Amino acid sequence: MNITVYGIPNCDTVKRARAWLGEHAVAHHFHDFKKAGVPEARLDVWLQAVGWESLLNRKGTTWRKLDAATQATVVDAASARPLMLAQASIVKRPVVEWADGRITVGFDAEDWTAHLASRA
């Protein structure tokens, strides 16, 4: 399978997702936002597929540390995109590109199990 998991290795959700993939013997490639950044071309694909609001992590520390004026400027994909490129931690994790082209954000074991079962 050609699956890519994008995220930050010390993120608890990414850790759970990668452990789940390992437990289910699902081969995947891991793209580390901290080392390799958010890939600009892939971000555009994600924004199209899932929308900027699904990708923007407004619950995380990075968002909360932004001043109110900066937060107020993020109102659409065009304004969220440069922030996501500049601060990888503001992207909700993990972003997964599945072998069939599906893109998901976050980790949901039931959804992932159903998705893999439908591809088997």
C-alpha positions as CSV (number, residue, x, y, z in Angstrom):
1,M,0.0,0.0,0.0
2,N,1.1,3.5,-0.7
3,I,0.0,5.4,2.4
4,T,1.7,8.6,3.7
5,V,1.1,9.8,7.2
6,Y,2.0,13.5,7.8
7,G,2.5,14.9,11.2
8,I,4.7,15.5,14.2
9,P,6.3,12.4,15.8
10,N,5.7,13.6,19.4
11,C,2.0,14.4,18.8
12,D,-0.1,11.9,20.8
13,T,-2.7,11.5,18.1
14,V,0.1,10.8,15.5
15,K,1.6,8.3,17.9
16,R,-1.7,6.4,18.3
17,A,-2.3,6.5,14.5
18,R,1.2,5.1,13.7
19,A,0.9,2.5,16.4
20,W,-2.5,1.4,15.0
21,L,-1.0,1.1,11.5
22,G,1.8,-1.0,12.9
23,E,-0.6,-3.2,14.9
24,H,-2.6,-3.8,11.7
25,A,0.6,-4.4,9.6
26,V,-0.2,-1.5,7.3
27,A,2.9,-0.3,5.6
28,H,3.2,3.5,5.4
29,H,5.6,6.4,4.9
30,F,5.9,9.0,7.6
31,H,6.5,12.7,6.7
32,D,7.7,14.7,9.7
33,F,6.4,18.2,9.6
34,K,9.2,19.3,12.0
35,K,12.0,18.0,9.8
36,A,10.6,18.4,6.3
37,G,7.9,21.1,6.8
38,V,4.4,21.1,5.3
39,P,4.7,20.2,1.6
40,E,3.2,23.2,-0.2
41,A,1.8,21.2,-3.2
42,R,0.3,18.6,-0.9
43,L,-1.3,21.4,1.3
44,D,-3.1,22.7,-1.7
45,V,-4.5,19.2,-2.4
46,W,-5.6,18.8,1.2
47,L,-7.3,22.2,1.3
48,Q,-9.3,21.1,-1.8
49,A,-10.1,17.7,-0.4
50,V,-11.0,18.4,3.2
51,G,-11.2,22.2,3.5
52,W,-9.2,24.7,5.5
53,E,-11.4,24.4,8.6
54,S,-10.7,20.7,8.9
55,L,-7.0,21.2,8.6
56,L,-6.6,24.2,10.9
57,N,-6.0,23.1,14.5
58,R,-7.6,25.8,16.6
59,K,-7.5,23.7,19.8
60,G,-3.7,23.4,19.9
61,T,-1.0,25.4,21.7
62,T,0.3,27.0,18.5
63,W,-3.1,28.6,17.7
64,R,-3.6,29.7,21.3
65,K,-0.2,31.4,21.3
66,L,-1.1,33.5,18.3
67,D,-2.3,37.0,19.1
68,A,-6.0,37.8,18.6
69,A,-5.3,40.0,15.6
70,T,-3.5,37.2,13.8
71,Q,-6.2,34.7,14.7
72,A,-8.8,37.2,13.4
73,T,-7.2,37.3,9.9
74,V,-7.7,33.6,9.3
75,V,-11.1,33.5,7.7
76,D,-10.7,31.3,4.6
77,A,-8.3,28.9,2.8
78,A,-6.3,31.8,1.3
79,S,-5.6,33.3,4.7
80,A,-5.0,29.9,6.5
81,R,-2.6,28.5,3.9
82,P,0.4,30.8,4.6
83,L,0.0,30.3,8.4
84,M,0.0,26.5,7.9
85,L,3.1,26.7,5.8
86,A,4.9,28.9,8.3
87,Q,3.8,27.0,11.4
88,A,3.4,23.3,10.8
89,S,2.1,22.7,14.3
90,I,-1.1,24.6,13.3
91,V,-2.1,21.8,10.9
92,K,-4.4,19.2,12.5
93,R,-2.7,15.8,12.7
94,P,-2.3,13.3,11.3
95,V,-3.1,14.0,7.7
96,V,-3.2,10.7,5.8
97,E,-3.1,10.2,2.1
98,W,-4.5,6.7,1.5
99,A,-3.5,4.5,-1.4
100,D,-6.8,5.1,-3.1
101,G,-6.4,8.9,-3.0
102,R,-8.6,9.5,0.0
103,I,-7.4,12.1,2.4
104,T,-8.3,12.1,6.1
105,V,-7.4,14.3,9.0
106,G,-7.1,13.0,12.6
107,F,-7.3,9.5,13.8
108,D,-10.4,7.4,14.0
109,A,-9.8,3.6,14.4
110,E,-13.3,2.6,13.4
111,D,-13.2,4.7,10.3
112,W,-9.7,3.5,9.4
113,T,-10.7,-0.2,9.9
114,A,-13.8,0.3,7.7
115,H,-11.7,2.0,5.0
116,L,-9.1,-0.7,4.9
117,A,-11.8,-3.4,4.9
118,S,-13.5,-1.8,1.9
119,R,-10.2,-1.9,0.0
120,A,-9.4,-5.5,0.8
